[in-house]
């Protein structure tokens, strides 16, 4: 997947590097643009975790 952020307070690189290994994948990039690979069987759970992390940062 490829992700882009518009919120400069959101660092996608850090978020993906922390989350993706928990799901057996790889990822990283730049603060406002990053990519990841996550196994299909873990994808939905990963997306829910990612959404939670993004919403936490967005509230700050």
C-alpha positions as CSV (number, residue, x, y, z in Angstrom):
1,X,0.0,0.0,0.0
2,X,1.0,3.6,-0.4
3,X,-0.1,6.2,2.1
4,X,0.0,10.0,2.0
5,X,-0.6,12.5,4.8
6,X,-1.8,16.1,4.8
7,X,-1.4,16.7,8.5
8,X,2.2,17.7,9.0
9,X,2.0,16.5,12.6
10,X,1.4,12.9,11.4
11,X,4.6,11.0,10.7
12,X,3.6,8.0,8.5
13,X,7.1,6.6,8.5
14,X,7.2,6.3,12.3
15,X,3.7,4.9,12.5
16,X,4.3,2.2,9.8
17,X,7.7,1.2,11.2
18,X,6.1,0.6,14.6
19,X,2.9,-1.1,13.4
20,X,3.8,-3.2,10.3
21,X,6.2,-5.7,12.0
22,X,3.4,-6.7,14.4
23,X,1.5,-8.0,11.4
24,X,4.4,-9.7,9.6
25,X,5.0,-7.0,7.1
26,X,7.4,-4.3,6.1
27,X,7.1,-0.6,5.7
28,X,8.5,2.9,6.0
29,X,9.3,6.0,4.0
30,X,9.0,9.7,4.7
31,X,6.9,11.6,7.3
32,X,4.2,12.5,4.7
33,X,4.5,9.6,2.3
34,X,5.2,6.0,3.2
35,X,4.4,2.5,1.9
36,X,3.9,-0.9,3.4
37,X,3.3,-4.6,2.7
38,X,1.1,-6.5,5.0
39,X,0.0,-10.2,4.6
40,X,-3.6,-10.5,3.4
41,X,-4.8,-12.4,6.5
42,X,-3.7,-9.5,8.8
43,X,-4.7,-6.6,6.6
44,X,-8.1,-5.7,8.1
45,X,-6.7,-5.8,11.7
46,X,-3.7,-3.7,10.5
47,X,-6.0,-1.1,9.0
48,X,-8.0,-0.9,12.2
49,X,-4.8,-0.4,14.2
50,X,-3.6,2.2,11.7
51,X,-6.9,4.1,11.8
52,X,-6.6,4.2,15.6
53,X,-3.1,5.5,15.5
54,X,-3.9,8.2,12.9
55,X,-6.9,9.3,14.9
56,X,-4.8,9.6,18.1
57,X,-2.3,11.9,16.3
58,X,-5.0,13.9,14.6
59,X,-6.6,14.8,18.0
60,X,-3.4,16.3,19.3
